Amino acid sequence: MEEEYSGGVEKKFLYVNRRVPHGTVYALESLETVLIGAAFDQDVSMLFIDDGVYQLKKEQNPDSIDFKNFAKAFRALEMYDVEKLFVEQESLSERGLTESDLLVDVEVISREQTKALIDQQDVVLSF
Amino acid sequence: MKFAILVNEGPYQHQASDSAYQFATAALESGHEVSRVFFYHDGVNNGSRLTTPPQDDRHIQKRWSALAADKNVDLVLCVAACQRRGMVDDGERDRNKKDATNIAEGFRISGLGQLIEAGIEADRLITFGD
């Protein structure tokens, strides 16, 4: 539906995911935006903080609450050249999670590094 | 400076749409450009021409429509958010076989690519809403 964008401008886009995967629509919408945005050839990163870290948790089973299980789509992000996934260490620790609980390869960064990451961006979209 | 605006909340329930409107008019009055307002999530409800707020209250949809007419601001409603919430223009009515439309003057329905494009082309993309 969308035309390939050929403006020649490449900006740093950061998608900040702050919410649980189900219960609100934001996690799903973020993924939709990232996938559609991939056609624009921008420098894309995704950041998972706060309850957003649960989006990457292994063994989700939302069928029982009639929600779509979109977690496997995170594995497909590579095909869209979205390879920079950052997860905040403090958000994991506060929830009793470690990197081994996550279903994709990520870069775990500290809260200080998270601030710097956000600071480097041209466009920040928060979900 | 060239601004693009993202509105993530519906009208009346949340101040986001009011604040976005105030920001847009203030920016335009100061000589800046507002290239596009993208309405996402419940924000698409700002574009319903069927809203009838009490007479002594502000009319949020008409305010946006006037901004589009007077200042040539592009008002875009996210198509997927619209489909989930029953926001329908002529094209969507025909495509999804509905019996009515409800999109107000000055708004158009399009895809998320319009949000990305706005982020690329504007100097600043300002978000209103959670």
HADDOCK unambig.tbl for C-alpha pairs under 7 A between the chains (distance, minus, plus):
assign (segid A and resid 2 and name CA) (segid B and resid 113 and name CA) 6.13 0.50 0.50
assign (segid A and resid 9 and name CA) (segid B and resid 120 and name CA) 6.95 0.50 0.50
assign (segid A and resid 11 and name CA) (segid B and resid 120 and name CA) 6.52 0.50 0.50
assign (segid A and resid 33 and name CA) (segid B and resid 112 and name CA) 6.30 0.50 0.50
assign (segid A and resid 36 and name CA) (segid B and resid 112 and name CA) 6.75 0.50 0.50
assign (segid A and resid 36 and name CA) (segid B and resid 113 and name CA) 6.30 0.50 0.50
assign (segid A and resid 37 and name CA) (segid B and resid 113 and name CA) 6.16 0.50 0.50
assign (segid A and resid 37 and name CA) (segid B and resid 116 and name CA) 6.00 0.50 0.50
assign (segid A and resid 123 and name CA) (segid B and resid 119 and name CA) 6.30 0.50 0.50
assign (segid A and resid 123 and name CA) (segid B and resid 125 and name CA) 6.77 0.50 0.50
